[in-house]
Amino acid sequence: MTPARVLVVGGGISGLVAAYRLRTLLGERAEIVVVEQSDRIGGKLRTVELAGEGYDVGAEGFLLRRPELLDLVTELGLADELVTPALLASRVRAAGQSVRVPPRTLMGVPAAPEVLREVLSPAAVRRVADEPALPPLDLDGADVSVGGLLRARLGDEVVDRLVDPLLGGVYAGRADDLGLRATMPQLAAALDRGAGSLVRATAEVVPAPNPDAPRPPVFGALRGGFRVLVDRLAAASRARLRLGQPVRSLTRAERGWRVEIGPAPRPEVVDVDGVVLAVPAPAARRLLADVAPVAAAAYGRVDVASMAVVALALPAGTQLPEASGVLVAEGERWADGTPFTAKAFTFSSRKWGHFGDRVLVRGSVGRFGDAAVLRRDDADLVRAVRADLAELTGVRVEPSDAAVMRWGGGLPQYAVDHNDVVATIESTVADQPGLAVAGATLHGVGLPACVATADAAARRVAAHLPADAVAGSGTMGAWPA
């Protein structure tokens, strides 16, 4: 029996999960290799030392209502490291004031007009109240721009003061450029079921809370940072890691796939039974150009946004607002007219109790199409974020430590008809036995969605391997705690 040989391209969360799942499916004898162009694994999961302890400067948490990552954490023996945030509201800076993000909203879309009185003008609140009386809204299966639809039905203020800052916090994009079905699938589904109105659709998705029922946590994170997940996945996969190695080409071989790896002058040629591509859209487009040109062209339709995270450790005892953070609407300015640099702040030590007495703040910088701000050097970004923090909160103390992490091309933009783009990618790649794709480009930018695509990709590749490559293989079971 010839052991299976599988190559995973990309060492981020999707690639590592794919490698781990392949190990559980193919058994000990399989040769699994993860090739990563950078010098580290983890992708957009990055834990740095800030004031002597671990702090995440990539993804900081994950949705608990989706089970995929929570199930994986349990399977890997990390359930005891799970932490949940304090039940604090977020705030939004819009129209020159900072107010609480209204309850019973879905990415800023309201379920009732009265919750908007703090953030919208009286005329804008009345417009929201009148929306259910407009002609019934029927998408007829089509996708539409989030901003375009909401401006037409609810008015500009809802978009500019609420929806755009909230979507920008997730995608680093703008509501006018993002598609409804990929970014707000629950809302689109309610409209498809006949809600007829955005307000009624949101009320269906976000029902009025039961005051007597406990509020379950929405997000989770891991004590010690996501590096504990990255390290555990790498160890449990028992994959060979090849770091600092670009993948130059992917072609069909007589049996399986041929891959060129390494520097251009002398690349190494490797033949494998299966390949998982867990890379951003630009890299996937390049690698699929010859073997799946239709999928490559579809990947080419997905733009990417760049951003940076500025992490600050402040002196013990520094008082932050009683909020989990604040979003900053685009175009907001200081009292003296200076434009804000940051698009959002997370008051990490308020939000996450496991940080103890440390006072930690995270500022996010950068939106789609706004590359100029990211050309500023680290010291300048730290100064700008500190100044924004002072304007928003009055906190002007010198940080005891700071870290800057830049994420070039880190966030795919889910434009109108994104789901059709993904369907094209997946259906055409499915015509190539032993090849699969995974990652944030597909079905969601959050960690559970990435885990789901990686698991599916691993299962697809394993199912197409030659019978003699997988004979006698079996599930490894849970990784011991």
C-alpha positions, 0 to 999 in steps of 0.5 A, a space after each residue: 500500500 502506498 501512503 497518501 500524499 497530500 499538500 496543503 497550500 497555506 498555513 493559516 487557520 483554514 490550511 491548518 484545520 484542513 491538515 488536521 482533518 486530513 490526518 484524522 481521515 487518512 491515519 498515521 501513514 499519510 504524508 501531509 505537508 503544509 506549504 506557507 509562503 511566510 515565515 510563520 503559521 497561523 495566517 490572520 491568527 497572530 498572538 504577540 507579546 504585549 507588556 509581557 503577555 500574549 495578545 491577539 492582533 489578528 482575529 480576537 474572537 469568534 461567534 459561538 452561535 456557529 458550532 464549527 470552531 467550538 466543536 474543534 476546540 473541544 475535539 482538540 482538548 482546549 475547551 478549558 481555555 475558552 473565555 467569553 466576554 463581559 456583557 457590555 454594549 459597544 458604542 458608535 461615534 457618529 454625527 459628532 457624538 458617541 452613543 450606544 449601538 442600539 439593541 435589537 439591530 442586525 448589523 445596524 438594521 433596526 427591528 423597531 424605530 424607537 431603539 434609534 432615537 439616540 443615534 438618528 435624527 427625529 426625521 430619520 427615526 420617522 422614516 424607519 417607522 414608516 418603512 413597513 408601510 412602503 410597497 412590499 419588498 421582494 428581492 425575487 432571488 436577486 442580490 443587491 447592495 446593502 447600502 443601496 437597498 437600505 438607503 432606498 428603504 430606511 434612509 442615509 442616516 441608518 447606513 452612514 451612522 450604523 450599518 456602515 461602521 458595523 460592516 466596516 468593523 467586520 469586512 473593512 469595506 463599505 455598505 454600498 459595495 457589499 452584497 446583502 446575501 453574503 454579508 446579511 444572509 439571515 436578513 435576506 432569508 427573511 425577505 425571501 420568506 415574505 417579510 416584505 419590509 426590512 424592519 419586519 425582517 429584522 424583527 423576525 431575525 432578532 426577536 424581542 429578548 425575554 427579560 427573565 432569560 439569561 443572555 448567552 455569550 455571543 463571542 468566544 476566545 482562548 485564554 493565552 491567545 489563538 496561538 494555543 489553537 495554532 500550535 495545537 493544530 500543527 502538533 495534532 496534524 503531524 504535518 510537515 511544515 515548509 515555511 518561507 516557500 512559495 508555491 509557483 505552479 499547480 498542474 495535473 499529473 498522471 496520478 494526482 497533482 504536480 506542484 512547484 515549490 520554492 525559489 524561482 531559479 530552482 523550484 522543487 517539483 513534488 507529485 502528490 495525490 491531493 491538494 487543498 488550496 487555503 490561500 487568499 483570492 489573488 493566490 488562488 487565482 494564480 494557481 488555478 489559472 491553468 487547471 481551473 480557469 473558470 474558477 480562477 476568473 471567479 477568484 479574480 472578481 473578489 477584491 481584498 482590503 488591507 488593514 492594521 491593528 495597533 495594540 496599546 498596553 496602558 498603565 495599571 489603573 487607567 480608566 477606560 469607558 464602560 463599553 466593549 469598544 467604539 466604532 467610528 463612522 467614516 468621515 467622523 472628525 474631532 471637535 477641531 475638525 481633524 479626521 479620525 485615523 482609526 475606524 474602531 477601538 476595542 477596550 480589550 481589558 473591559 471586554 475580556 475578563 481574563 486579562 486581569 489587571 492589565 489595561 489593553 486597547 486595540 485600534 483598527 485602521 484601514 478600509 477598502 480602497 484606503 491604502 494611503 493610511 497604511 503607508 504611514 510608519 509604525 510610530 506614526 500609526 501609534 501616535 495617530 491611534 493614541 490621539 484618536 483614543 484621547 479624543 474619544 475617551 480622554 485617555 492621554 497616558 503614555 502606553 507602557 508597550 505598543 505593537 503594530 500588525 499590518 494585514 495586507 490584503 487580509 479581508 475579502 470583499 463580499 460584493 453583490 452576487 458573491 454567492 454566485 462567485 463562490 458557487 462558480 468556484 466550488 462547482 468548477 473545482 469539483 470537476 478536478 478530483 483530489 483538488 479542493 479550496 478553503 478559506 475566508 473568500 468562500 462562505 464567511 470571514 469569521 473563524 467558524 466559517 473558515 473551519 467549515 470550509 477547511 473541514 469540507 475541503 479535507 473530506 473532499 480530497 480524502 474521498 477522491 484519493 486512490 483506494 490503495 492510498 487510504 486503505 487501513 487508515 482511520 480516525 485518530 480521535 480527539 487530541 489529548 488534553 
